[in-house]
Amino acid sequence: MATLARTVVDDNPDIQAQRNQVRVAQARLEGAEAGYMPTIEANGSVQRREIDVRNGTRNDSKYTSGHVAVEARLRFFDGNRTYNSVEIAKAELAATEAGLDGTVSDTLLELLTSAADVHLNRKILQFSQMQSDAIGDQLRATSRKLEFSEATQTDEALARARLATSQASVLAATEELNVSGFRFRTVSGQSGTTAPALPALEELPSSLAEAQRIAAEEAPRLRAARLNAIAGKAGAQFALGALLPQLDAVGGYEYLTGGVANLFTGKLPDDRSSVYGGLELRVPIFLPKDHAEIRRARALRDQRIVQIEGAERTVAEEVASNWARWLSAKSTIVNAETAVAATEKAVAGLKTEAVGGNRTLTEVLDAQNSLLSAQVTLERARRNEFVARAAVLASIGRLDVDAIAEGRCCGSGAAPRPDGSPLGRPPASALGNPKPPVIASAVRSEDAKRPAATPPTNAADNGRAPAEDASVENASRPAASRLGRRMD
């Protein structure tokens, strides 16, 4: 995931656009700093003129003139407009860089969230398929029992209804997986089927107060708001500088040629040149447009100052909300793990008791649905904990490629957890020897003492002792667990 994160940061269109915005701000700063440098410019002109000279000859009315000049100018004082323009450009560049950090953080958070959704929906689809397979086995077993009058048509109809519901859940899980895969592809540019394992992230601060303190200093949104306020203050000073005098040092060289003939001598003037230097002072007296610009700049400055408080509140709320989600997800994981373990044990016990008729088909199916719900809740809590942790890092300004480490987090691989038993089948630790999922009917025949027909066996039955088979088939009700034991 760390390699993919670096690739996304390099190639994501939103990040590239913000990176180009930084280049624009850098060029604007270079242009502002150029105001301290002297300017040198050259200009020239060549003209053919025809004028009416009274009491002159016709030749006096036509002539060619030329003019070439080179001028250097150095600004001594401009009302601090150059200084303030540089300050504006510096603040805007820093704000744009903070915006780039925020874009990178948001993009990485979107990448991690979409990858977590892919893994979550993949697990949900896996659980739903296992649920559907288990219910399908139960439906087939119920249909066989119906042939021996050990089950009712109601049992079979109930199993068929549960199977249809589980198949609909599989379709819904497949749809969600496709949607999350498309979202992951939009962010990463890769197919959702190749989503890597979730990475280990940087450690969070030790407390919410510490996270709030870090966010107040490093959150990209807050940094950008403060820098924009600095730019607004410098902009107000820049606009005010238009009312102050400007002093320039000017020097140059000028060359002239051609002109009107002298009426007394009849000769054209000789070519001439000049070198000049001096000071040029400009004093504004009445500039209504500049006064309006000053009012606009001050209003913009006040707006950006107020926006700092809004950004502080927003960042504080994001940090607190994400921190609360993270703590809630951690607590949910603990409770969900307990629920999954207990439900798996309960399903195993119900299946054992259902073989002898102490439990009904409805109870077993309800238990399997509870197990599916508990496992989905656990996986969703793990996803929420990972996403909330990434969101906390993003809100405090520390979610970047360095915060994403190589490795695997939260059991996010495509393979199921090694300690999780398949849905609808008891783990080996709960039962001494694995048995096929044979479910007794909810309504037994009145002749309960009649030996039940032996259901079809599979490879798992080969390890069962003959004595155990006899005890299951010939006893009216086998010994049940304490949960399902009847009171005499």
Helices and strands as residue ranges (DSSP letters): H 2-11, H 13-33, G 34-36, E 39-50, G 58-61, E 62-77, H 81-147, H 153-188, G 192-194, E 200-201, H 208-218, H 220-240, G 241-243, E 246-257, E 272-282, H 288-355, H 361-395, G 401-403, E 404-405, G 459-463, H 466-474, G 482-484
